[in-house]
């Protein structure tokens, strides 16, 4: 059963309006969505966390309820947005998933006021292992008005081994069958934002030594069934450089655990934050 939500907006450093949704009571936690996601996708996670925390789910720029990414978009803008929400809420804890995990790590590097950080398979690239070779064709398909082909290119380029084996035409058919209605419309609205976010992942390749500056306690979470080649090397490097980090693996979950099994992920996050 969903808890009561209140929607707020703040103004980020560049003047962009950033929305966020608040629920629950207790210590403040910011939830940072991944690429091709928005706050709606983390409703179950937020509901579960709201039993113990005041949860603020950020609607990252480029999504409904927030302003556009803007001409000067980059990781600094994402961190400024998170800083604005944190200033408005006083939250000291942060959870981030996938690209949102990268944003959370970068924000914690800049802001010692973040005291605990939980990230699920953050989009950290080590030695070029996070794939970006799909980006040129993806950009071309978007320019040609072919969103399913762009989406298929992304899914093959960054997905698990089962996805990587598919030809693009087959992946496009699969995505047409799986993504329908409003779910399809939302993904299509986010395809441009997804491009720029993954360009940032590529630009930040091998920048992980900077996370030595993170003063927060960090929980690194992974899905035992995610089968993404960039995750193990990223975790190896992160556990080496982060001053205070531990790893938790969900044996039965994949990369989409926070969206599909939000209550299970919330239990581990809650234990970490309250510990």
C-alpha positions in Angstrom: 0.0 0.0 0.0 1.5 3.3 -1.1 2.2 6.0 1.6 1.1 9.6 1.3 3.4 11.7 -1.0 4.0 15.4 -1.0 5.6 17.0 -4.1 8.1 19.9 -3.8 10.4 21.8 -6.1 13.7 23.5 -5.5 15.9 25.8 -7.7 19.3 24.4 -8.6 22.4 26.5 -9.0 21.8 27.1 -12.7 18.2 28.1 -12.2 16.7 24.7 -13.2 13.6 23.6 -11.2 14.1 20.2 -9.6 11.1 18.3 -8.3 11.1 15.7 -5.5 8.6 13.6 -3.7 8.5 13.2 0.1 7.0 10.4 2.2 7.5 8.9 5.6 9.0 10.1 8.9 12.5 9.8 10.4 16.0 10.6 9.2 16.1 12.0 5.7 17.1 9.9 2.7 17.5 11.1 -0.9 16.7 8.5 -3.6 18.4 9.1 -7.0 16.9 7.3 -10.0 18.9 5.8 -12.8 18.9 6.4 -16.5 15.6 5.8 -18.4 13.9 6.0 -15.0 12.1 8.5 -13.0 10.7 8.8 -9.4 7.7 6.6 -10.3 10.0 3.6 -10.8 11.2 3.7 -7.2 7.7 3.9 -5.5 8.0 0.4 -3.9 11.5 1.2 -2.6 10.4 4.6 -1.3 7.3 3.1 0.4 9.4 0.5 2.2 12.0 3.0 3.3 9.3 5.4 4.5 8.4 3.1 7.3 11.7 4.3 9.0 12.9 7.4 7.1 11.7 10.6 5.5 12.2 9.7 1.9 12.8 12.3 -0.8 12.8 10.8 -4.3 14.5 13.1 -6.7 12.9 13.7 -10.1 16.2 14.3 -12.0 16.5 17.0 -14.6 15.1 16.0 -18.0 12.0 14.3 -16.4 8.4 15.4 -15.8 8.2 17.8 -12.9 11.8 19.1 -13.3 13.5 21.3 -15.9 15.4 20.2 -18.9 19.0 18.9 -18.8 20.1 22.2 -20.4 23.0 23.2 -22.6 25.6 23.0 -19.8 24.5 19.5 -18.7 27.0 17.3 -17.0 27.7 15.5 -13.7 28.3 18.9 -12.0 24.8 19.9 -12.8 23.4 16.6 -11.4 25.4 17.1 -8.2 24.2 20.7 -7.9 20.6 19.5 -8.2 21.2 16.9 -5.4 22.8 19.6 -3.3 19.8 21.8 -3.7 17.4 19.1 -2.6 19.7 18.2 0.3 19.8 21.8 1.4 16.0 22.0 1.3 15.4 18.8 3.2 18.5 18.4 5.5 18.8 14.8 4.5 22.2 13.3 5.2 21.7 9.9 3.6 21.6 9.1 -0.1 20.6 6.0 -2.2 21.5 5.9 -5.9 20.8 3.3 -8.6 22.8 2.8 -11.8 23.5 6.3 -13.2 21.9 7.6 -10.1 24.6 5.7 -8.1 27.3 7.5 -10.1 25.6 10.9 -9.3 25.4 9.9 -5.7 29.1 9.0 -5.5 30.1 12.3 -7.2 27.8 14.2 -4.9 29.3 12.6 -1.8 32.8 13.4 -3.1 31.9 17.0 -3.2 29.7 17.2 -0.1 30.9 15.8 3.3 27.5 16.5 4.7 26.4 13.2 3.1 27.2 10.8 5.9 25.9 7.5 4.6 25.6 6.4 1.0 24.1 3.3 -0.5 24.6 2.6 -4.2 23.2 -0.2 -6.3 25.5 -1.1 -9.3 26.6 2.5 -9.9 27.5 3.5 -13.4 31.2 3.7 -12.8 33.5 2.9 -15.8 36.9 1.3 -15.2 39.4 0.9 -18.1 36.7 1.5 -20.7 34.7 -1.5 -19.6 31.4 0.3 -19.4 30.3 0.1 -23.1 29.9 3.3 -25.1 30.5 2.1 -28.6 26.7 2.0 -29.1 26.4 5.7 -28.7 27.1 6.9 -32.3 24.4 4.6 -33.8 22.0 5.4 -31.0 22.4 9.1 -31.8 21.8 8.5 -35.5 18.6 6.5 -34.8 17.3 9.3 -32.6 18.0 11.9 -35.3 16.2 9.7 -37.8 13.1 9.4 -35.6 13.6 5.7 -35.0 13.3 5.4 -31.2 12.9 1.6 -31.1 16.1 1.1 -33.0 17.9 3.5 -30.6 16.4 1.7 -27.6 17.5 -1.7 -29.0 21.0 -0.4 -29.7 21.2 0.7 -26.1 19.8 -2.6 -24.7 22.3 -4.6 -26.7 25.2 -2.4 -26.0 24.8 -2.2 -22.2 22.7 -5.1 -21.2 23.4 -8.7 -19.9 24.8 -11.4 -22.1 21.4 -12.6 -23.3 20.6 -9.1 -24.7 24.1 -8.7 -26.2 23.6 -11.8 -28.3 20.5 -10.5 -30.1 20.5 -8.8 -33.5 19.1 -5.3 -33.4 15.9 -6.2 -35.3 15.1 -8.9 -32.9 15.8 -6.8 -29.8 13.5 -4.1 -31.3 10.7 -6.6 -31.6 11.2 -7.8 -28.1 11.1 -4.2 -26.8 7.9 -3.5 -28.8 6.2 -6.4 -27.1 7.5 -5.6 -23.6 7.2 -1.8 -23.5 3.6 -0.6 -24.2 1.4 2.3 -23.3 2.7 4.8 -20.8 5.7 2.7 -20.0 6.8 3.0 -23.7 6.0 6.7 -23.8 8.1 7.4 -20.8 11.1 5.6 -22.2 10.8 7.4 -25.5 10.7 10.7 -23.6 13.9 9.8 -21.8 15.9 8.6 -24.7 17.7 11.9 -25.3 18.5 12.3 -21.6 19.8 8.8 -21.6 22.3 9.6 -24.4 23.8 12.6 -22.5 23.9 10.7 -19.2 25.8 7.8 -20.8 28.2 10.2 -22.5 29.0 11.4 -19.0 29.8 7.9 -17.9 32.2 7.5 -20.8 33.8 10.9 -20.0 34.3 9.9 -16.4 36.0 6.6 -17.3 38.8 5.8 -14.8 38.0 8.8 -12.6 37.3 6.5 -9.7 40.5 7.4 -7.7 38.6 10.7 -6.9 36.3 8.7 -4.6 39.1 8.6 -2.1 37.7 12.0 -1.1 34.3 10.4 -0.1 34.0 10.7 3.7 30.6 8.9 4.0 30.2 5.3 4.9 29.3 3.5 1.7 27.2 0.4 1.0 27.9 -1.1 -2.5 25.1 -3.3 -3.6 25.0 -5.7 -6.6 22.6 -8.2 -8.1 24.0 -11.7 -8.2 22.1 -12.3 -11.5 22.9 -9.0 -13.2 25.6 -10.4 -15.5 27.0 -6.9 -16.4 30.7 -7.0 -17.2 31.5 -3.5 -15.9 30.2 -4.2 -12.4 32.9 -6.6 -10.9 35.9 -4.4 -11.9 34.1 -1.3 -10.7 33.4 -2.8 -7.3 37.0 -4.0 -7.1 38.3 -0.5 -7.7 35.7 1.2 -5.5 36.4 -1.0 -2.5 40.1 -0.2 -2.9 39.7 3.6 -3.0 36.6 4.3 -0.8 37.8 4.9 2.8 34.8 3.1 4.3 32.9 0.7 2.1 31.2 -2.7 2.4 29.6 -4.9 -0.3 26.2 -6.6 -0.3 25.1 -8.9 -3.0 21.5 -9.9 -3.6 21.8 -13.5 -4.9 18.4 -13.5 -6.7 18.3 -10.0 -8.1 19.6 -8.4 -11.3 20.5 -4.9 -12.3 16.9 -3.8 -11.9 16.5 -5.0 -8.3 15.7 -1.5 -6.9 12.8 -1.1 -9.4 11.4 -4.7 -9.4 12.1 -5.7 -5.8 12.2 -2.4 -4.0 11.1 -3.8 -0.6 13.9 -6.3 -0.5 16.5 -3.7 -1.4 15.0 -1.3 1.1 15.6 -3.8 3.9 19.3 -3.9 3.2 19.5 -0.2 2.8 17.6 0.4 6.1 19.8 -2.0 8.0 22.9 -0.1 6.7 21.5 3.4 7.4 20.3 2.4 10.9 23.4 0.4 11.8 
